[in-house]
Amino acid sequence: MTKILITGANGQLGRSIQKLAPQYPSFDLVFTDVDELNITDYDQLEMAFNRYNPDGIINCAAYTDVDKAQEDQFNAEMLNTTAVRYISEYAHRFNTWLVHISSDYVFDGQGFRPYVETDPTKPFSFYGKTKLEGEYEMRENAEDGFIIRTSWLYSEFGHNFVKTMLKLGRSKEELHVVFDQVGTPTYATDLARAILDMLSKRLPSGHQTYHFSNEGVTSWYDFALEIMELAGISIPIKPIESKDYPFPTPRPHYSVLNKAKIKRDYNITIPHWKASLRECLKELSDLKGDG
Ligand SMILES: NC(=O)c1ccc[n+]([C@@H]2O[C@H](COP(=O)([O-])OP(=O)(O)OC[C@H]3O[C@@H](n4cnc5c(N)ncnc54)[C@H](OP(=O)(O)O)[C@@H]3O)[C@@H](O)[C@H]2O)c1
């Protein structure tokens, strides 16, 4: 049985892996979050490697608040960069592979066609910089592993755009949502399934970087419209430009990821974002006419 240590297991991706765990009985999954395993603590990591002696790690822990990261730079860097070095060093020492999650924010967001894994990186936010440097640490220090870059992650767990829109849709008279930021939502359950399917087919050997999101392309405005439509919430939504919305940190105009490599190497089928959104709303019991 393959033993896998999961860090940050109470976040969106971690909880999605927990949800799917019964479908993967050949994996012995050990779930930890900051209370039990703080990945910024070098000694705690050593104790966890000694205690669990895992074959592999899936690092779901991260500092994910883009705006807070711009201010709270020490902690963002500690979690997204330094801790990735720590985990990678232990992975190397204990002969363990590592799956690490990165972000579309490593790119400059000025693209005009889906980003491939080899496109030049140029983060425009501190969060993006810490995620890119985390990638460097992983490649430099871990022997075997995947870096999986994803975008616009949402789920039935934690805080995300879908849950915010459902709440606002039921409490406001009108919403304003930006239409000039284009990307692809990723349902965390689909990302979790992709990771577990990949590991079921072939364990990492050497380094590979992959892009993963759902299929299709949309804007935040169209995403919001679809959420309201599927949830049966009737509210006027006005499309606005990014310049008219006070984001504390600039957002990418374009963050579509090209997924040809992961589909080719692992023969995985990726659902369209609209189908996955419907699944998530069903899980949240927010799908119109469901039950
Ligand atoms: N969310 C997105 O839109 C998005 C987009 C692109 C890429 N990603 C990447 O996808 C990955 C998963 O994101 P997510 O949305 O699932 O993240 P998340 O929901 O924010 O979960 C992160 C988890 O890590 C935990 N954590 C915080 N500090 C820790 C520490 N020192 N040691 C161990 N655990 C710690 C958090 O606990 P607390 O909640 O108690 O702090 C939380 O349970 C991340 O690498 C992220 O950068 C996310």
PDBQT file of the ligand as one rigid body, heavy atoms in Angstrom, charges set to zero:
ROOT
HETATM    1  N1  LIG A 301      -7.563  29.088  -4.030  1.00  0.00    +0.000 N 
HETATM    2  C1  LIG A 301      -7.253  29.372  -5.295  1.00  0.00    +0.000 C 
HETATM    3  O1  LIG A 301      -7.995  30.052  -6.024  1.00  0.00    +0.000 OA
HETATM    4  C2  LIG A 301      -5.981  28.837  -5.898  1.00  0.00    +0.000 A 
HETATM    5  C3  LIG A 301      -5.671  29.169  -7.212  1.00  0.00    +0.000 A 
HETATM    6  C4  LIG A 301      -4.485  28.665  -7.751  1.00  0.00    +0.000 A 
HETATM    7  C5  LIG A 301      -3.659  27.848  -6.985  1.00  0.00    +0.000 A 
HETATM    8  N2  LIG A 301      -3.999  27.553  -5.711  1.00  0.00    +0.000 N 
HETATM    9  C6  LIG A 301      -3.097  26.690  -4.933  1.00  0.00    +0.000 C 
HETATM   10  O2  LIG A 301      -3.799  25.487  -4.643  1.00  0.00    +0.000 OA
HETATM   11  C7  LIG A 301      -3.337  24.953  -3.402  1.00  0.00    +0.000 C 
HETATM   12  C8  LIG A 301      -4.523  24.583  -2.528  1.00  0.00    +0.000 C 
HETATM   13  O3  LIG A 301      -5.283  25.766  -2.304  1.00  0.00    +0.000 OA
HETATM   14  P1  LIG A 301      -6.571  25.786  -1.369  1.00  0.00    +0.000 P 
HETATM   15  O4  LIG A 301      -7.508  26.809  -1.935  1.00  0.00    +0.000 OA
HETATM   16  O5  LIG A 301      -7.029  24.381  -1.137  1.00  0.00    +0.000 OA
HETATM   17  O6  LIG A 301      -5.919  26.380  -0.033  1.00  0.00    +0.000 OA
HETATM   18  P2  LIG A 301      -6.659  26.678   1.356  1.00  0.00    +0.000 P 
HETATM   19  O7  LIG A 301      -8.096  26.317   1.269  1.00  0.00    +0.000 OA
HETATM   20  O8  LIG A 301      -6.262  28.062   1.743  1.00  0.00    +0.000 OA
HETATM   21  O9  LIG A 301      -5.969  25.607   2.322  1.00  0.00    +0.000 OA
HETATM   22  C9  LIG A 301      -4.670  25.749   2.808  1.00  0.00    +0.000 C 
HETATM   23  C10 LIG A 301      -4.580  24.929   4.080  1.00  0.00    +0.000 C 
HETATM   24  O10 LIG A 301      -3.249  25.046   4.588  1.00  0.00    +0.000 OA
HETATM   25  C11 LIG A 301      -3.359  25.240   5.991  1.00  0.00    +0.000 C 
HETATM   26  N3  LIG A 301      -2.153  25.856   6.547  1.00  0.00    +0.000 N 
HETATM   27  C12 LIG A 301      -1.913  27.175   6.774  1.00  0.00    +0.000 A 
HETATM   28  N4  LIG A 301      -0.707  27.329   7.328  1.00  0.00    +0.000 NA
HETATM   29  C13 LIG A 301      -0.175  26.090   7.467  1.00  0.00    +0.000 A 
HETATM   30  C14 LIG A 301       1.042  25.597   8.018  1.00  0.00    +0.000 A 
HETATM   31  N5  LIG A 301       1.966  26.435   8.493  1.00  0.00    +0.000 N 
HETATM   32  N6  LIG A 301       1.247  24.259   8.019  1.00  0.00    +0.000 NA
HETATM   33  C15 LIG A 301       0.317  23.411   7.538  1.00  0.00    +0.000 A 
HETATM   34  N7  LIG A 301      -0.860  23.815   7.036  1.00  0.00    +0.000 NA
HETATM   35  C16 LIG A 301      -1.093  25.146   6.983  1.00  0.00    +0.000 A 
HETATM   36  C17 LIG A 301      -4.570  26.136   6.128  1.00  0.00    +0.000 C 
HETATM   37  O11 LIG A 301      -5.025  26.168   7.463  1.00  0.00    +0.000 OA
HETATM   38  P3  LIG A 301      -5.762  27.506   7.980  1.00  0.00    +0.000 P 
HETATM   39  O12 LIG A 301      -6.989  27.660   7.157  1.00  0.00    +0.000 OA
HETATM   40  O13 LIG A 301      -6.019  27.194   9.425  1.00  0.00    +0.000 OA
HETATM   41  O14 LIG A 301      -4.790  28.632   7.766  1.00  0.00    +0.000 OA
HETATM   42  C18 LIG A 301      -5.531  25.433   5.183  1.00  0.00    +0.000 C 
HETATM   43  O15 LIG A 301      -6.182  24.342   5.813  1.00  0.00    +0.000 OA
HETATM   44  C19 LIG A 301      -2.404  26.015  -2.807  1.00  0.00    +0.000 C 
HETATM   45  O16 LIG A 301      -1.067  25.661  -3.079  1.00  0.00    +0.000 OA
HETATM   46  C20 LIG A 301      -2.737  27.265  -3.567  1.00  0.00    +0.000 C 
HETATM   47  O17 LIG A 301      -1.645  28.170  -3.646  1.00  0.00    +0.000 OA
HETATM   48  C21 LIG A 301      -5.142  28.011  -5.137  1.00  0.00    +0.000 A 
ENDROOT
TORSDOF 0
